[in-house]
Amino acid sequence: LEEYTMAMSHEKIMTFLKETFPDAHVDLKDLVGDNDHFAVTITSKSFLGKTRIEQHKMVYEALQGHMGTTLHALSLKTQIPKE
């Protein structure tokens, strides 16, 4: 039985992230060109006062359940803008 997985496009990930974090600077890179392994750095005021775990949870929630399914691997870095 072949496992069928549908990759998620760069544009789709950006849409999810920009909807949730409209103020954010998002740097998203497709690591191997397969729409399946990404690295993202998100800089947003939304993360102010949140722990790293809470910040990452916010990003996973923004991806609406696609993490681990249509989106296989995401290297995630969150940060607060420097004033």
C-alpha distances in whole Angstrom, upper triangle without the diagonal:
4,6,9,13,16,19,22,25,28,30,28,29,32,33,32,34,37,37,37,39,41,44,41,41,37,36,33,31,28,28,26,25,22,23,21,23,27,30,32,36,38,41,42,45,43,42,46,47,43,41,39,36,38,37,34,33,35,33,29,31,32,28,27,24,22,23,20,18,18,21,19,22,26,29,32,36,38,42,45,47,50,53
4,6,10,13,15,19,22,25,27,25,26,29,30,29,31,34,34,34,36,38,41,38,38,34,33,29,28,24,24,22,22,18,19,17,20,23,27,29,33,35,38,40,43,41,40,44,45,41,40,37,34,36,35,32,31,33,30,27,29,29,26,25,22,20,20,18,15,16,18,16,20,23,26,29,33,35,39,42,44,47,50
4,6,10,13,16,19,22,24,22,22,26,27,25,27,30,31,31,33,35,37,35,35,31,30,26,25,22,22,20,20,16,17,14,17,20,24,26,30,31,35,36,39,37,36,40,41,37,36,33,31,32,31,28,27,29,26,23,25,26,22,22,19,16,17,14,12,12,14,13,16,20,23,26,29,32,35,39,41,44,47
4,7,10,13,16,19,21,19,20,23,24,23,25,28,28,28,31,33,35,33,33,29,28,24,23,20,21,19,18,14,14,13,16,19,23,25,28,30,33,34,37,35,35,39,40,36,35,33,31,31,31,27,26,28,25,22,24,24,20,20,17,15,16,13,10,10,13,12,16,19,23,25,29,31,34,37,39,42,45
4,6,10,13,16,18,16,16,20,20,19,21,24,24,25,27,29,31,29,29,25,25,21,20,17,18,16,16,12,11,10,13,16,19,21,25,26,30,31,34,32,31,35,36,33,32,29,27,28,27,24,23,24,21,19,20,20,16,17,14,11,12,10,8,6,9,9,13,16,19,21,25,27,31,33,35,39,41
4,7,10,13,14,12,13,17,17,17,19,22,22,23,25,26,29,27,27,23,22,19,18,15,17,16,14,11,9,9,12,15,18,20,23,24,28,29,32,30,30,34,35,32,32,29,27,28,26,23,23,23,20,18,19,19,15,15,14,10,12,11,8,5,8,10,13,15,19,21,24,26,29,32,34,37,40
4,7,10,12,10,11,14,15,15,17,19,20,21,22,24,26,24,23,20,19,15,14,11,13,13,11,8,5,5,9,11,15,16,20,21,25,26,29,28,28,31,33,30,30,27,25,26,24,21,21,21,18,16,18,17,13,15,14,10,11,11,9,5,6,8,10,12,16,18,21,23,26,29,30,34,36
4,7,8,7,7,10,11,11,13,15,16,17,19,20,23,20,20,16,16,13,13,11,13,13,12,9,6,7,10,10,13,14,17,18,22,23,26,24,25,28,30,28,27,25,24,24,22,19,19,19,15,14,16,14,10,12,12,8,10,11,9,6,6,9,11,11,15,16,19,20,24,26,27,31,33
4,5,5,6,9,10,11,13,14,16,17,18,19,21,19,18,15,14,11,11,9,13,13,10,9,6,8,11,10,13,13,17,17,21,22,25,24,25,28,31,28,28,26,25,25,23,20,21,20,16,16,17,15,12,14,15,12,13,14,13,10,9,12,13,13,16,17,19,21,23,26,26,30,32
4,6,5,6,9,10,11,12,14,16,16,17,19,16,15,11,11,8,8,7,11,12,10,10,7,9,10,9,11,11,14,14,18,19,23,22,22,26,29,26,27,24,24,24,21,19,20,19,15,15,17,14,12,15,16,13,14,16,15,12,10,13,13,12,14,15,17,18,20,23,23,26,29
4,6,5,6,9,10,10,12,14,15,15,17,15,15,12,12,10,11,11,15,16,14,14,10,13,14,12,14,13,15,15,18,19,22,21,23,26,29,27,28,25,25,24,22,20,21,19,16,16,17,14,12,15,17,14,15,18,17,14,13,16,16,15,17,17,19,19,21,23,23,27,29
4,5,5,6,9,10,11,13,14,15,18,16,16,13,14,11,13,13,16,17,15,14,10,12,14,12,14,13,16,15,18,19,22,21,22,25,28,26,26,24,23,23,20,18,19,17,14,14,14,11,9,11,13,11,12,15,14,11,10,14,15,14,17,16,19,19,22,23,24,27,30
4,5,5,6,9,10,11,12,13,16,13,13,10,11,9,11,11,14,16,14,14,10,11,12,10,11,10,12,12,15,16,19,18,19,22,25,22,23,20,20,19,17,15,15,14,11,11,12,9,7,10,12,9,10,13,13,11,9,12,12,11,13,13,15,15,18,20,21,24,27
4,6,5,6,8,10,10,11,13,11,10,8,9,8,11,12,15,17,16,16,12,14,14,11,12,10,12,11,13,14,17,16,18,21,24,22,23,21,21,20,17,16,17,15,11,13,14,10,10,13,15,13,14,17,17,14,13,16,15,13,15,14,15,15,17,18,19,22,24
4,5,5,6,9,10,10,13,12,13,11,13,12,14,15,19,21,19,18,15,16,17,15,16,13,15,13,15,15,18,17,18,22,25,23,24,22,22,21,18,17,17,15,12,14,13,10,9,11,14,13,14,18,17,15,14,17,18,16,18,16,18,17,19,20,20,24,26
4,6,5,6,9,10,13,12,13,11,13,12,15,16,19,21,20,19,15,16,16,14,15,13,14,12,15,14,17,15,16,20,22,20,21,20,19,18,15,14,14,12,9,10,10,6,6,8,11,10,12,15,15,13,12,16,16,14,16,15,16,15,18,19,20,24,26
4,5,5,6,8,10,8,10,8,11,10,14,15,18,21,20,20,16,16,16,13,13,10,11,9,11,11,14,12,13,17,19,17,19,17,17,15,13,12,13,10,7,9,10,6,7,10,13,12,13,16,17,15,13,16,16,13,14,12,13,12,14,15,16,20,22
4,5,5,5,8,7,9,8,11,12,15,17,20,23,22,22,18,19,19,16,16,13,13,10,11,10,13,12,14,17,20,19,21,19,20,18,15,15,16,12,11,13,13,9,10,13,16,16,16,20,20,18,17,20,19,16,18,15,16,14,15,16,16,19,21
4,6,6,9,10,12,12,15,15,18,20,23,25,24,24,20,21,21,19,19,16,16,13,14,12,14,12,15,18,21,19,21,20,20,18,16,16,16,12,11,13,12,8,10,11,15,15,16,20,20,19,17,21,21,18,20,18,18,16,18,18,18,22,23
4,6,9,9,12,12,15,15,19,20,23,26,25,25,21,21,21,18,18,15,14,11,12,10,12,9,12,15,17,16,18,17,17,14,12,13,12,9,8,11,9,6,9,10,14,15,15,19,20,19,17,20,20,17,18,16,16,14,15,15,16,20,21
4,6,5,9,9,13,14,18,20,22,25,25,25,21,22,21,18,17,13,12,9,9,7,9,7,10,12,15,14,17,16,17,14,11,13,13,10,9,12,11,8,11,14,17,17,17,21,22,21,19,21,20,17,18,15,14,12,12,12,13,16,18
4,6,9,10,14,15,19,21,24,27,26,26,23,24,23,20,19,16,14,11,11,8,10,9,12,15,18,17,20,19,20,18,15,16,17,13,13,16,15,12,14,16,19,20,20,24,24,23,21,24,23,20,21,18,17,15,15,14,14,17,18
4,7,9,13,15,19,22,25,28,27,28,25,25,24,21,19,16,14,10,8,6,7,8,11,13,16,16,19,18,20,18,15,17,18,14,14,17,17,14,17,19,22,22,22,26,27,25,23,26,24,21,21,18,16,13,13,11,10,14,14
4,6,10,12,16,19,21,24,24,25,22,22,21,18,16,12,10,6,5,4,7,8,10,12,16,15,17,16,18,16,13,14,16,13,12,15,15,13,15,18,20,20,20,23,24,23,21,23,21,18,17,14,13,10,10,9,9,12,14
4,7,10,13,17,19,22,22,23,20,21,20,16,14,10,8,6,5,7,10,11,12,14,18,18,19,17,19,18,15,15,18,15,13,17,18,15,16,20,22,21,20,23,25,23,20,22,20,17,16,14,12,10,10,10,9,12,14
4,6,10,13,15,19,18,19,17,17,16,12,10,7,6,5,7,9,12,13,13,16,19,18,19,17,18,18,14,14,16,14,11,14,16,13,14,17,19,18,17,20,21,20,17,19,17,13,13,11,10,10,10,12,12,15,17
4,7,10,12,16,15,17,15,16,14,10,8,5,5,6,9,12,15,16,16,19,22,20,21,18,19,20,16,15,18,17,13,16,18,15,15,19,21,19,17,20,22,20,17,18,16,12,11,10,10,10,12,14,13,16,19
4,7,9,12,12,14,11,12,11,7,6,4,7,8,12,14,18,18,18,21,24,22,22,19,20,20,17,15,17,16,13,15,17,15,13,17,18,16,15,17,18,16,13,15,12,10,10,10,10,12,14,17,17,20,23
4,6,9,9,11,10,11,9,6,5,6,9,12,15,18,21,22,21,24,27,25,24,21,22,22,19,17,20,19,16,17,20,17,16,19,20,17,16,17,18,16,13,14,12,10,10,11,12,14,17,19,20,22,25
4,6,5,7,6,8,6,5,7,9,12,15,18,21,25,24,24,27,29,27,26,23,23,24,21,19,21,21,17,17,20,18,16,19,19,16,15,16,16,14,11,12,10,9,10,12,14,17,20,23,23,26,29
4,6,8,8,8,6,5,7,10,13,16,19,22,26,26,25,28,30,28,26,23,23,25,22,19,22,22,19,19,22,21,18,21,21,18,16,16,17,16,13,12,10,9,9,12,14,18,20,24,24,27,30
4,6,8,8,7,8,10,14,17,20,23,26,30,29,28,32,34,31,30,26,26,28,25,22,25,25,21,21,24,23,20,23,22,19,17,17,18,16,13,12,11,12,13,16,18,21,24,27,28,30,34
4,6,8,8,9,12,14,18,20,24,26,30,30,29,32,35,32,31,28,28,29,26,24,25,26,22,21,24,23,20,22,22,18,18,18,18,15,13,13,12,13,15,17,20,22,25,28,29,31,34
4,5,7,9,13,15,19,21,25,27,31,30,29,33,35,32,31,28,27,28,26,23,24,25,21,20,23,21,18,21,20,16,15,15,15,12,11,10,11,12,15,17,20,23,26,29,30,33,36
4,6,7,11,13,17,18,22,24,28,27,26,30,32,29,29,25,25,26,23,20,22,22,18,17,19,18,15,17,17,13,13,13,12,9,8,9,10,11,13,15,18,21,24,27,28,31,34
4,6,10,13,16,18,22,24,28,26,25,29,31,28,27,24,23,24,22,19,20,20,17,15,18,17,14,16,15,11,10,10,10,8,6,5,6,8,11,14,17,20,23,26,28,31,34
4,7,10,14,16,20,22,26,25,24,27,29,26,25,21,21,22,20,17,19,19,16,15,18,17,14,17,16,13,11,11,12,11,8,6,5,6,8,11,14,17,21,24,25,28,31
4,6,10,13,16,19,22,22,21,24,26,23,22,19,19,20,18,15,17,17,13,13,17,15,13,16,16,13,11,12,14,12,9,9,6,5,6,9,11,14,17,21,22,24,28
4,7,10,13,16,20,20,18,21,23,21,20,16,17,18,16,13,16,16,13,13,17,15,14,18,18,15,13,14,16,15,11,11,8,5,4,6,8,11,14,17,19,21,25
4,6,10,13,16,16,15,18,21,18,18,14,15,16,13,11,14,14,10,12,15,13,12,16,17,15,13,15,17,16,13,13,11,7,6,5,6,8,11,14,15,18,21
4,7,10,13,14,12,15,18,16,16,13,15,15,12,11,14,13,11,13,16,14,14,18,19,18,16,18,20,20,16,17,14,10,8,6,5,6,8,11,12,14,18
4,6,10,10,9,12,15,14,14,12,14,14,10,10,13,11,9,12,14,12,13,17,18,18,16,19,21,20,17,18,16,12,11,8,6,5,6,8,9,13,16
4,7,9,8,10,14,13,14,12,15,14,11,12,15,13,11,15,16,14,16,19,21,21,19,23,25,24,21,22,20,16,14,11,9,6,5,5,6,9,12
4,5,6,8,11,11,13,13,15,13,10,12,14,11,11,15,15,13,16,19,21,21,20,23,25,25,22,24,22,18,17,13,11,8,7,5,6,10,12
4,5,5,9,10,13,13,16,13,11,14,15,12,13,17,17,15,18,21,23,24,23,26,28,28,25,27,25,21,20,16,14,10,8,6,6,9,10
4,6,9,8,11,12,14,11,8,11,12,9,11,14,13,12,16,17,20,21,20,24,25,25,23,25,23,20,19,16,14,10,9,8,10,13,14
4,6,5,8,8,10,8,6,9,11,9,10,13,14,13,16,18,20,21,20,23,25,25,22,24,22,18,17,14,11,8,7,6,9,12,14
4,6,9,10,13,10,9,13,14,12,14,17,17,17,20,22,24,25,23,26,29,29,26,28,25,22,21,17,14,11,9,6,9,11,12
4,7,10,12,10,9,13,14,13,15,18,18,18,21,23,24,26,24,27,30,30,28,29,27,23,22,18,16,13,11,9,12,14,15
4,7,8,6,6,10,10,10,12,15,15,16,18,20,21,23,21,23,26,27,24,25,23,20,19,15,14,11,10,10,13,15,17
4,5,5,6,9,10,11,13,14,15,17,19,20,21,22,20,22,25,27,24,24,22,19,17,14,12,10,10,11,15,17,19
4,5,5,6,9,10,11,12,14,15,17,19,19,20,18,19,23,24,21,21,18,15,14,10,9,7,9,11,14,16,19
4,5,5,6,9,10,11,12,14,16,17,17,18,15,17,20,22,19,19,17,15,14,11,11,10,12,14,18,20,22
4,5,5,6,9,10,10,12,14,16,16,18,16,18,21,22,20,21,19,16,16,13,12,10,12,13,17,19,21
4,5,5,7,9,10,11,13,15,16,17,15,18,20,21,18,19,17,14,14,10,9,7,9,10,14,16,19
4,5,5,6,9,10,11,13,13,14,12,14,17,18,15,16,14,11,10,7,8,7,10,13,16,19,22
4,5,5,6,9,10,11,11,13,11,13,16,17,15,16,15,13,13,11,12,11,13,15,19,22,24
4,6,5,6,9,10,12,13,12,15,17,18,16,18,17,14,15,11,12,10,12,14,16,20,22
4,5,5,6,9,11,11,10,13,15,15,13,15,13,11,11,9,10,9,12,14,16,20,22
4,5,5,7,7,8,7,10,12,13,11,12,12,10,12,10,12,12,15,17,20,23,26
4,5,5,7,9,9,12,13,14,13,15,15,13,15,13,15,14,17,18,21,24,26
4,5,8,9,10,13,14,14,13,15,15,13,15,13,14,13,16,17,19,23,25
4,6,6,7,10,11,10,9,12,12,11,14,12,15,14,18,19,21,25,27
4,6,8,11,11,11,11,14,15,14,17,16,18,18,21,22,24,28,30
4,6,8,8,9,9,11,13,13,16,16,19,19,22,24,27,30,32
4,6,5,5,6,8,10,11,14,14,18,18,22,24,26,30,33
4,5,7,5,6,8,8,11,12,15,16,20,22,25,28,31
4,7,6,5,7,9,12,13,17,19,22,25,28,31,34
4,5,6,9,11,15,16,20,21,25,28,30,34,36
4,6,9,11,15,16,20,21,25,28,30,33,36
4,6,7,11,13,16,18,22,25,26,30,33
4,7,10,13,16,19,22,26,28,31,34
4,7,9,13,16,20,23,25,28,31
4,6,10,12,16,19,21,24,27
4,7,10,14,17,19,22,25
4,7,10,14,16,19,22
4,7,11,13,15,19
4,7,10,13,16
4,7,9,12
4,6,9
4,6
4
